[in-house]
Amino acid sequence: MSTGTLVLAATPIGDPRDAAPRLAQELATADVVAAEDTRRLRRLLTELAVTPSGSVVSYHEHNEASRTPDLVARLVAGERVVVVTDAGMPSVSDPGYRLVAAAIEADVPVTCVPGPSAVLMALAVSGLPVDRFCFDGFLPRKPGERARVLAEVAEERRTIVFFEAPHRLAETLAAMRDAFGADRRAAVCRELTKTYEEVRRGTLEELVAWAEAGVKGEITVVVAGAERKVPSLEEAVAGIRARVDAGERLKDVAADVASATGLSKKALYDASLAAR
């Protein structure tokens, strides 16, 4: 007997009209629909005019560990299991990863129904560079842990995307300002695809002042990456000489520093020789 298939199905992040046509088909025909919130799923089913033929079970952060083995057993037995979360793609800051890992371990095929993504939409409308980016999900709630995480990415040169709860937004933006600098560019994307969609762009200092009045809705924060800090030739040469004195080859160090800073390799090599 062949195994079933695990389907991660993206759901609308706001406007139900954004649902992929395949989503309705998968929800209607799946043997099992595992939903983060079955009440929200019922509303989505009504909006899509879909009646599931299989069973509907809850699958959220509090029962993921206990429910995963049962879902894997059903997959191995040949059933098609569709996972949906409240909005967006399952496993992206939502339940799903644990089941995906278990399904792969059991040699069960895993696929997905593509659809809306708050991460990609926020990037697209932020006005910040999108050629290279990273996603850091929700930051820790405790101030000390949050500051530590932000310090770790303060020099990240890619654009960074975060999720945040509206009641913590002002505090989080202030922590970002302290970690990244008041002039770092950012965008707060609120209620994407919904009636009161808003994108507020500016420096972190400006966004902190705006958020202090209170913000409601689903929030995605996009922050520009750190700009490359180019040292002066004299500073670079001092660093090169220190590494050469420690035993590295001048040619190799000059090439390494040139790649990291954008300074001329020849100029660094010549200046380092003259500084002996």
NULO-499084 format. One record per residue (C-alpha): x, y, z; residue number from 1; residue in one letter. Coordinates in nm, 2 decimals, padded with zeros to 4 digits, m for minus. Layout:
N
NODE      xx      yy      zz  pos  code
NODE       X       Y       Z  NUM     A
...
# end
This chain:
276
NODE      xx      yy      zz  pos  code
NODE   00.00   00.00   00.00    1     M
NODE   00.13   00.34  m00.09    2     S
NODE   00.17   00.62   00.16    3     T
NODE  m00.05   00.93   00.16    4     G
NODE   00.06   01.29   00.12    5     T
NODE   00.11   01.57   00.36    6     L
NODE  m00.01   01.90   00.21    7     V
NODE   00.08   02.24   00.36    8     L
NODE  m00.19   02.47   00.24    9     A
NODE  m00.15   02.85   00.25   10     A
NODE  m00.46   03.04   00.36   11     T
NODE  m00.54   03.41   00.30   12     P
NODE  m00.37   03.66   00.54   13     I
NODE  m00.68   03.88   00.52   14     G
NODE  m00.89   03.89   00.20   15     D
NODE  m01.05   03.55   00.14   16     P
NODE  m01.05   03.63  m00.23   17     R
NODE  m00.67   03.57  m00.23   18     D
NODE  m00.72   03.20  m00.17   19     A
NODE  m00.57   02.98  m00.43   20     A
NODE  m00.82   02.77  m00.63   21     P
NODE  m00.64   02.46  m00.52   22     R
NODE  m00.71   02.54  m00.16   23     L
NODE  m01.08   02.48  m00.19   24     A
NODE  m01.02   02.15  m00.37   25     Q
NODE  m00.77   02.03  m00.11   26     E
NODE  m01.00   02.12   00.18   27     L
NODE  m01.29   01.95   00.02   28     A
NODE  m01.12   01.62  m00.06   29     T
NODE  m00.86   01.57   00.21   30     A
NODE  m00.90   01.27   00.44   31     D
NODE  m00.79   01.49   00.73   32     V
NODE  m00.78   01.87   00.77   33     V
NODE  m00.55   01.97   01.06   34     A
NODE  m00.63   02.33   01.15   35     A
NODE  m00.46   02.57   01.39   36     E
NODE  m00.80   02.70   01.49   37     D
NODE  m01.10   02.50   01.38   38     T
NODE  m01.33   02.80   01.43   39     R
NODE  m01.14   03.01   01.19   40     R
NODE  m01.13   02.72   00.95   41     L
NODE  m01.51   02.70   00.96   42     R
NODE  m01.53   03.06   00.87   43     R
NODE  m01.29   03.01   00.58   44     L
NODE  m01.48   02.71   00.46   45     L
NODE  m01.80   02.92   00.46   46     T
NODE  m01.63   03.19   00.26   47     E
NODE  m01.50   02.94   00.01   48     L
NODE  m01.83   02.75   00.00   49     A
NODE  m01.65   02.43   00.08   50     V
NODE  m01.77   02.13   00.28   51     T
NODE  m01.49   01.89   00.38   52     P
NODE  m01.55   01.53   00.31   53     S
NODE  m01.29   01.41   00.56   54     G
NODE  m01.24   01.48   00.93   55     S
NODE  m01.13   01.81   01.08   56     V
NODE  m00.89   01.81   01.38   57     V
NODE  m00.72   02.08   01.57   58     S
NODE  m00.34   02.11   01.53   59     Y
NODE  m00.18   02.40   01.73   60     H
NODE   00.13   02.47   01.94   61     E
NODE  m00.03   02.31   02.25   62     H
NODE  m00.11   01.97   02.10   63     N
NODE   00.15   01.95   01.82   64     E
NODE   00.37   01.70   02.01   65     A
NODE   00.08   01.47   02.10   66     S
NODE  m00.11   01.48   01.77   67     R
NODE   00.18   01.45   01.53   68     T
NODE   00.23   01.07   01.58   69     P
NODE  m00.14   01.00   01.50   70     D
NODE  m00.13   01.22   01.18   71     L
NODE   00.19   01.05   01.07   72     V
NODE   00.02   00.71   01.12   73     A
NODE  m00.27   00.82   00.90   74     R
NODE  m00.02   00.94   00.64   75     L
NODE   00.16   00.61   00.64   76     V
NODE  m00.17   00.43   00.61   77     A
NODE  m00.23   00.62   00.28   78     G
NODE  m00.44   00.92   00.38   79     E
NODE  m00.40   01.27   00.25   80     R
NODE  m00.36   01.52   00.54   81     V
NODE  m00.39   01.89   00.48   82     V
NODE  m00.25   02.14   00.73   83     V
NODE  m00.38   02.49   00.76   84     V
NODE  m00.30   02.77   01.00   85     T
NODE  m00.49   03.09   01.08   86     D
NODE  m00.32   03.28   00.80   87     A
NODE  m00.03   03.22   00.55   88     G
NODE   00.19   02.92   00.51   89     M
NODE   00.20   02.65   00.78   90     P
NODE   00.53   02.61   00.96   91     S
NODE   00.64   02.97   00.90   92     V
NODE   00.61   03.09   01.26   93     S
NODE   00.31   02.86   01.29   94     D
NODE   00.25   02.49   01.35   95     P
NODE   00.37   02.25   01.08   96     G
NODE   00.74   02.20   01.11   97     Y
NODE   00.72   01.92   01.35   98     R
NODE   00.48   01.73   01.13   99     L
NODE   00.69   01.79   00.82  100     V
NODE   01.00   01.66   00.98  101     A
NODE   00.81   01.35   01.11  102     A
NODE   00.66   01.29   00.77  103     A
NODE   00.99   01.31   00.59  104     I
NODE   01.14   01.07   00.84  105     E
NODE   00.86   00.83   00.76  106     A
NODE   00.92   00.86   00.38  107     D
NODE   00.59   01.04   00.33  108     V
NODE   00.57   01.29   00.04  109     P
NODE   00.53   01.65   00.14  110     V
NODE   00.39   01.92  m00.09  111     T
NODE   00.22   02.26  m00.05  112     C
NODE  m00.05   02.48  m00.19  113     V
NODE   00.12   02.81  m00.25  114     P
NODE  m00.06   03.13  m00.15  115     G
NODE  m00.05   03.46   00.04  116     P
NODE   00.26   03.54   00.25  117     S
NODE   00.28   03.83   00.49  118     A
NODE   00.66   03.81   00.47  119     V
NODE   00.68   03.84   00.09  120     L
NODE   00.41   04.10   00.07  121     M
NODE   00.57   04.32   00.34  122     A
NODE   00.90   04.30   00.16  123     L
NODE   00.75   04.39  m00.17  124     A
NODE   00.57   04.71  m00.04  125     V
NODE   00.83   04.81   00.22  126     S
NODE   01.04   05.01  m00.03  127     G
NODE   01.36   04.85   00.11  128     L
NODE   01.60   04.63  m00.08  129     P
NODE   01.46   04.28  m00.15  130     V
NODE   01.74   04.12  m00.35  131     D
NODE   01.86   03.96  m00.03  132     R
NODE   01.66   03.92   00.29  133     F
NODE   01.61   03.70   00.60  134     C
NODE   01.31   03.62   00.82  135     F
NODE   01.35   03.62   01.20  136     D
NODE   00.98   03.56   01.30  137     G
NODE   00.87   03.68   01.65  138     F
NODE   01.14   03.83   01.88  139     L
NODE   01.16   03.71   02.24  140     P
NODE   00.91   03.89   02.47  141     R
NODE   01.16   03.94   02.76  142     K
NODE   01.36   04.27   02.71  143     P
NODE   01.70   04.11   02.78  144     G
NODE   01.65   03.82   02.54  145     E
NODE   01.51   04.05   02.28  146     R
NODE   01.81   04.28   02.31  147     A
NODE   02.05   03.99   02.27  148     R
NODE   01.88   03.86   01.95  149     V
NODE   01.88   04.21   01.80  150     L
NODE   02.25   04.26   01.89  151     A
NODE   02.33   03.94   01.70  152     E
NODE   02.17   04.07   01.38  153     V
NODE   02.27   04.44   01.42  154     A
NODE   02.54   04.40   01.15  155     E
NODE   02.32   04.18   00.92  156     E
NODE   02.34   04.34   00.57  157     R
NODE   02.03   04.17   00.43  158     R
NODE   01.69   04.32   00.48  159     T
NODE   01.52   04.16   00.79  160     I
NODE   01.16   04.07   00.84  161     V
NODE   00.99   04.03   01.18  162     F
NODE   00.64   03.95   01.30  163     F
NODE   00.52   04.14   01.61  164     E
NODE   00.21   04.17   01.82  165     A
NODE   00.05   04.51   01.81  166     P
NODE   00.07   04.57   02.19  167     H
NODE   00.44   04.51   02.18  168     R
NODE   00.52   04.71   01.87  169     L
NODE   00.63   05.04   02.02  170     A
NODE   00.86   04.86   02.27  171     E
NODE   01.01   04.64   02.00  172     T
NODE   01.07   04.93   01.76  173     L
NODE   01.25   05.12   02.05  174     A
NODE   01.47   04.81   02.11  175     A
NODE   01.55   04.80   01.74  176     M
NODE   01.64   05.17   01.74  177     R
NODE   01.87   05.11   02.03  178     D
NODE   02.03   04.80   01.86  179     A
NODE   02.04   04.92   01.50  180     F
NODE   02.06   05.30   01.53  181     G
NODE   01.79   05.57   01.52  182     A
NODE   01.85   05.64   01.14  183     D
NODE   01.80   05.28   01.02  184     R
NODE   01.52   05.26   00.77  185     R
NODE   01.22   05.04   00.83  186     A
NODE   00.86   04.98   00.74  187     A
NODE   00.57   04.87   00.96  188     V
NODE   00.31   04.68   00.76  189     C
NODE  m00.03   04.66   00.93  190     R
NODE  m00.34   04.46   00.83  191     E
NODE  m00.20   04.35   00.49  192     L
NODE  m00.48   04.28   00.24  193     T
NODE  m00.75   04.39   00.48  194     K
NODE  m00.98   04.69   00.48  195     T
NODE  m00.75   04.91   00.69  196     Y
NODE  m00.42   04.81   00.54  197     E
NODE  m00.14   05.05   00.62  198     E
NODE   00.23   05.07   00.55  199     V
NODE   00.43   05.32   00.76  200     R
NODE   00.78   05.39   00.64  201     R
NODE   01.06   05.59   00.80  202     G
NODE   01.35   05.57   01.03  203     T
NODE   01.33   05.36   01.35  204     L
NODE   01.32   05.69   01.55  205     E
NODE   01.02   05.81   01.34  206     E
NODE   00.84   05.48   01.37  207     L
NODE   00.89   05.47   01.75  208     V
NODE   00.72   05.81   01.78  209     A
NODE   00.44   05.70   01.56  210     W
NODE   00.38   05.36   01.74  211     A
NODE   00.37   05.51   02.09  212     E
NODE   00.01   05.63   02.03  213     A
NODE  m00.09   05.26   01.99  214     G
NODE  m00.13   05.04   01.69  215     V
NODE  m00.39   04.77   01.61  216     K
NODE  m00.40   04.47   01.38  217     G
NODE  m00.16   04.21   01.24  218     E
NODE   00.19   04.35   01.22  219     I
NODE   00.49   04.27   01.00  220     T
NODE   00.81   04.48   01.04  221     V
NODE   01.07   04.51   00.77  222     V
NODE   01.41   04.66   00.86  223     V
NODE   01.69   04.76   00.62  224     A
NODE   02.01   04.58   00.65  225     G
NODE   02.32   04.74   00.80  226     A
NODE   02.54   04.94   00.55  227     E
NODE   02.89   04.81   00.49  228     R
NODE   03.14   05.00   00.71  229     K
NODE   03.44   05.08   00.49  230     V
NODE   03.75   05.16   00.70  231     P
NODE   04.00   05.41   00.60  232     S
NODE   04.32   05.28   00.42  233     L
NODE   04.52   05.35   00.74  234     E
NODE   04.27   05.16   00.96  235     E
NODE   04.27   04.87   00.72  236     A
NODE   04.65   04.86   00.70  237     V
NODE   04.68   04.85   01.07  238     A
NODE   04.45   04.55   01.08  239     G
NODE   04.65   04.38   00.81  240     I
NODE   04.98   04.44   00.98  241     R
NODE   04.84   04.29   01.30  242     A
NODE   04.74   03.97   01.12  243     R
NODE   05.07   03.95   00.93  244     V
NODE   05.26   03.99   01.25  245     D
NODE   05.06   03.70   01.39  246     A
NODE   05.18   03.48   01.11  247     G
NODE   04.94   03.52   00.81  248     E
NODE   05.07   03.59   00.45  249     R
NODE   05.04   03.95   00.35  250     L
NODE   04.91   03.86   00.00  251     K
NODE   04.63   03.65   00.15  252     D
NODE   04.53   03.90   00.41  253     V
NODE   04.53   04.19   00.16  254     A
NODE   04.30   03.99  m00.06  255     A
NODE   04.07   03.90   00.23  256     D
NODE   04.04   04.26   00.35  257     V
NODE   03.99   04.39  m00.01  258     A
NODE   03.70   04.15  m00.05  259     S
NODE   03.54   04.25   00.28  260     A
NODE   03.58   04.62   00.25  261     T
NODE   03.58   04.70  m00.13  262     G
NODE   03.92   04.87  m00.10  263     L
NODE   04.18   04.81  m00.37  264     S
NODE   04.38   04.49  m00.31  265     K
NODE   04.69   04.65  m00.46  266     K
NODE   04.66   04.97  m00.25  267     A
NODE   04.63   04.76   00.06  268     L
NODE   04.92   04.54  m00.03  269     Y
NODE   05.15   04.84  m00.12  270     D
NODE   05.05   05.04   00.18  271     A
NODE   05.11   04.74   00.41  272     S
NODE   05.45   04.68   00.27  273     L
NODE   05.54   05.05   00.32  274     A
NODE   05.42   05.03   00.68  275     A
NODE   05.67   04.77   00.78  276     R
# end
